[in-house]
Amino acid sequence: MSHTTAQSTVDGNPTESATTRHAADGSDFATDVADMIADHAPRVFAVVLEYGDQIDAKIVAWGLALDDGAYMATVDGRNQYAMAVPESALKYVTARPDTTPHLVWVDAGAAG
């Protein structure tokens, strides 16, 4: 049974799934799926708390940036947030005196 959603479409056409396109033009299904995933993958970010003037740092949260918003969860899993934009994540981090929160984008190519 196949279910096609707007998020599982190729080339932004909600009526044309990767399966439909594969059958129609003989293209490689795995390539179409990989392209679809690459086109819709969220960007990953960390919220890092800097102590002093670059004395130390700690990751306090991880987040995902999507086309229509962002989500963040603290590293201890106790708090989750839905936001309009990733930069709002900094508003939810408790900064103490002599600390500075930073939003740091994770380079997908650096993941190992």
C-alpha positions in Angstrom: 0.0 0.0 0.0 1.4 3.4 -1.0 0.6 6.7 0.6 1.8 9.9 -1.1 2.1 13.0 1.0 3.3 16.5 0.1 6.5 15.7 1.9 7.1 12.6 -0.2 6.9 14.3 -3.6 9.4 14.8 -6.3 9.9 18.3 -7.9 7.3 19.8 -5.6 4.4 18.3 -7.4 2.1 16.8 -4.7 0.4 14.5 -7.3 3.6 13.1 -8.6 5.4 10.7 -6.2 8.8 9.2 -6.7 7.0 5.9 -7.6 4.8 7.5 -10.2 7.7 9.3 -11.8 9.9 6.2 -11.8 7.2 4.2 -13.6 6.5 6.9 -16.1 10.1 7.8 -17.3 12.1 4.7 -16.2 14.4 6.8 -14.0 16.2 5.2 -11.1 13.9 5.1 -8.1 16.6 5.1 -5.5 18.1 8.2 -7.1 14.7 10.0 -7.1 14.2 9.1 -3.5 17.7 10.3 -2.5 17.1 13.6 -4.4 13.8 14.0 -2.7 15.4 13.5 0.7 18.2 15.9 0.0 15.7 18.6 -1.2 13.6 18.3 2.0 16.2 17.5 4.7 16.1 19.8 7.7 19.2 21.8 8.7 20.7 20.8 12.1 21.9 23.3 14.6 23.2 23.3 18.1 22.7 25.9 20.8 26.1 26.4 22.5 26.6 28.3 25.8 30.0 30.1 25.9 31.5 30.6 29.3 33.5 33.8 29.8 35.5 35.1 26.8 35.9 31.8 25.0 37.1 30.0 28.1 34.8 27.0 27.8 31.6 26.0 25.9 28.8 23.5 26.4 26.1 22.2 24.0 22.8 22.8 25.7 20.3 22.0 22.9 19.9 20.5 19.4 17.5 21.8 16.8 16.1 21.2 13.3 15.3 24.0 10.9 12.6 23.3 8.4 11.1 25.4 5.6 8.2 26.5 7.8 9.7 26.6 11.3 12.1 25.1 13.7 12.2 22.6 16.6 14.7 22.4 19.5 15.2 20.0 22.4 17.5 20.5 25.3 20.3 17.9 25.6 18.7 16.5 28.8 15.4 15.9 27.0 13.4 17.8 29.5 12.3 20.7 27.2 11.2 20.8 23.6 10.3 23.9 21.7 8.5 24.8 18.4 9.6 28.1 16.9 8.9 30.2 13.9 12.7 30.7 13.2 15.8 28.9 14.5 17.2 32.1 15.9 14.4 32.1 18.5 16.1 29.2 20.2 18.5 31.6 21.9 15.5 33.1 23.8 14.9 29.8 25.5 18.4 29.3 26.8 19.0 30.4 30.4 22.2 32.5 30.2 23.9 33.3 33.5 26.2 36.2 34.0 29.4 35.8 32.0 27.8 33.4 29.5 26.7 33.9 25.9 24.4 31.6 23.9 25.2 30.9 20.3 23.3 29.3 17.5 25.8 27.0 15.6 24.9 25.4 12.3 26.1 21.8 11.8 27.8 21.2 8.5 26.2 18.1 7.1 29.5 17.1 5.4 31.3 17.1 8.8 29.1 14.4 10.3 31.0 11.2 10.5 
